[in-house]
Amino acid sequence: MNELAPPRFWAKVFKGPEGKCWIWTGAIGDDGYGRYYLGKGQGGMARPHRYYYEMSIGKRLPDDEELLHQCDVTICVNPDHLEPGSKSDNMVDRSAKRRFKNGSGIRGMDRRGRALRARQLRDEIKANGWTQNRVSAILAGIDPEQPALF
């Protein structure tokens, strides 16, 4: 834990192994991104990755600036995995990583698919912690219960 964010924030974050994602285990919206309720009189709701990133750099990003997840995990709040950029930068990144299928989003997933994947990852982390093969399977869109072929 660190002092930049309140304990209530950290209670909803699971830090993976060194260099890996920090997974948001709180609320997830229907777009697959986390939701953090700031509290009464503090502005309502924030995306946890943006909230913590802004705290870590010590300033608010312009409203039209996006945060690109270099790890492509929508519920990751690790500031080392985030990079500010424009909507155009995000589209270039998406194309370069081939994370689209007919323009529908991350690895061909639509909004509903992103939300389902994010919730499955969150639920896995909450139930079992970080088990690399299970986390990798979920991120690849594979049922972690499916036995390996080899």
C-alpha positions as CSV (number, residue, x, y, z in Angstrom):
1,M,0.0,0.0,0.0
2,N,1.1,3.6,-0.4
3,E,0.0,6.9,0.8
4,L,-1.2,8.3,-2.5
5,A,-4.5,6.6,-2.4
6,P,-6.7,5.9,0.6
7,P,-6.9,2.4,2.2
8,R,-10.4,2.0,0.8
9,F,-8.9,2.2,-2.8
10,W,-6.1,-0.3,-2.0
11,A,-8.7,-2.8,-0.5
12,K,-9.9,-3.2,-4.1
13,V,-6.5,-3.7,-5.7
14,F,-4.6,-7.0,-6.0
15,K,-0.9,-6.4,-7.0
16,G,0.3,-9.2,-9.2
17,P,3.9,-10.4,-9.2
18,E,6.7,-8.0,-10.0
19,G,6.1,-6.2,-13.3
20,K,2.6,-7.7,-13.7
21,C,-0.8,-6.0,-13.6
22,W,-2.4,-4.6,-10.5
23,I,-5.9,-5.9,-10.8
24,W,-9.0,-3.8,-9.8
25,T,-11.3,-6.1,-7.8
26,G,-14.0,-3.6,-7.2
27,A,-17.0,-2.6,-9.4
28,I,-16.7,-3.1,-13.2
29,G,-18.9,-1.2,-15.6
30,D,-20.6,-2.6,-18.7
31,D,-17.6,-1.4,-20.8
32,G,-15.1,-3.7,-18.9
33,Y,-13.4,-0.8,-17.1
34,G,-13.3,-0.5,-13.3
35,R,-15.5,1.9,-11.3
36,Y,-14.3,3.6,-8.1
37,Y,-16.8,5.6,-6.1
38,L,-15.0,8.6,-4.6
39,G,-17.4,9.1,-1.8
40,K,-19.9,11.7,-0.7
41,G,-19.0,15.2,-1.9
42,Q,-15.9,14.1,-3.8
43,G,-17.2,13.9,-7.3
44,G,-19.0,10.6,-7.7
45,M,-17.3,8.0,-9.8
46,A,-13.9,7.6,-11.3
47,R,-12.1,5.0,-13.4
48,P,-9.6,3.6,-10.9
49,H,-6.8,3.4,-13.4
50,R,-7.1,7.1,-14.2
51,Y,-7.7,8.0,-10.6
52,Y,-4.5,6.3,-9.4
53,Y,-2.4,7.4,-12.4
54,E,-3.3,11.0,-11.8
55,M,-2.4,10.6,-8.1
56,S,1.0,9.0,-9.0
57,I,2.0,11.8,-11.4
58,G,0.6,14.5,-9.1
59,K,-1.7,16.2,-11.6
60,R,-5.0,15.8,-13.4
61,L,-4.9,14.8,-17.0
62,P,-7.0,16.9,-19.5
63,D,-10.5,15.4,-20.0
64,D,-9.8,14.7,-23.7
65,E,-6.6,12.7,-22.9
66,E,-7.0,9.0,-22.7
67,L,-4.9,6.5,-20.7
68,L,-3.7,3.6,-22.9
69,H,-3.2,0.3,-21.2
70,Q,0.0,-1.0,-22.5
71,C,-0.9,-4.4,-21.0
72,D,-4.4,-4.4,-22.6
73,V,-6.0,-5.3,-19.3
74,T,-8.9,-2.9,-18.8
75,I,-8.9,-3.4,-15.0
76,C,-5.2,-2.9,-14.5
77,V,-4.3,0.1,-12.3
78,N,-0.5,-0.3,-12.4
79,P,0.7,3.2,-13.4
80,D,3.8,1.6,-15.1
81,H,1.3,-0.1,-17.5
82,L,-0.5,3.2,-18.4
83,E,0.5,5.9,-20.8
84,P,-1.4,9.1,-21.7
85,G,-2.4,9.6,-25.3
86,S,-5.0,10.8,-27.6
87,K,-8.0,8.9,-29.0
88,S,-5.9,8.6,-32.2
89,D,-2.9,7.2,-30.3
90,N,-5.2,4.6,-28.8
91,M,-6.5,3.6,-32.2
92,V,-2.9,3.3,-33.6
93,D,-1.9,1.2,-30.6
94,R,-5.0,-1.0,-31.1
95,S,-4.1,-1.5,-34.7
96,A,-0.4,-2.2,-34.1
97,K,-1.3,-4.9,-31.5
98,R,-4.0,-6.3,-33.8
99,R,-6.6,-6.0,-30.9
100,F,-9.6,-5.5,-33.1
101,K,-11.9,-7.5,-35.3
102,N,-14.0,-5.3,-37.6
103,G,-13.4,-2.4,-35.2
104,S,-15.1,-4.1,-32.3
105,G,-12.4,-3.7,-29.6
106,I,-9.9,-5.6,-27.6
107,R,-8.9,-8.9,-29.4
108,G,-12.2,-8.8,-31.3
109,M,-14.3,-8.4,-28.2
110,D,-17.2,-6.1,-28.1
111,R,-18.2,-4.1,-25.1
112,R,-20.1,-7.0,-23.5
113,G,-17.1,-9.4,-24.1
114,R,-14.7,-6.9,-22.4
115,A,-16.9,-6.6,-19.4
116,L,-17.3,-10.4,-19.1
117,R,-13.5,-10.9,-19.4
118,A,-12.8,-8.2,-16.8
119,R,-15.3,-9.7,-14.4
120,Q,-13.9,-13.2,-14.9
121,L,-10.4,-12.0,-14.2
122,R,-11.5,-10.0,-11.2
123,D,-13.4,-13.0,-9.8
124,E,-10.5,-15.3,-10.4
125,I,-8.1,-13.0,-8.6
126,K,-10.5,-12.6,-5.7
127,A,-11.1,-16.4,-5.4
128,N,-7.6,-17.7,-6.0
129,G,-5.0,-14.9,-6.1
130,W,-2.6,-14.7,-9.0
131,T,-2.0,-18.1,-10.7
132,Q,-0.2,-17.3,-13.9
133,N,-1.6,-20.0,-16.1
134,R,-5.2,-19.2,-15.0
135,V,-4.7,-15.5,-15.5
136,S,-3.1,-16.0,-18.9
137,A,-5.9,-18.3,-19.9
138,I,-8.5,-15.7,-19.0
139,L,-6.7,-12.9,-20.8
140,A,-6.4,-15.2,-23.9
141,G,-10.1,-15.9,-23.8
142,I,-9.7,-19.5,-22.8
143,D,-11.6,-21.2,-20.0
144,P,-9.0,-21.7,-17.2
145,E,-10.8,-25.0,-16.4
146,Q,-10.1,-26.4,-19.8
147,P,-7.3,-29.0,-19.7
148,A,-4.2,-28.4,-21.6
149,L,-3.7,-30.5,-24.7
150,F,0.0,-31.0,-24.2
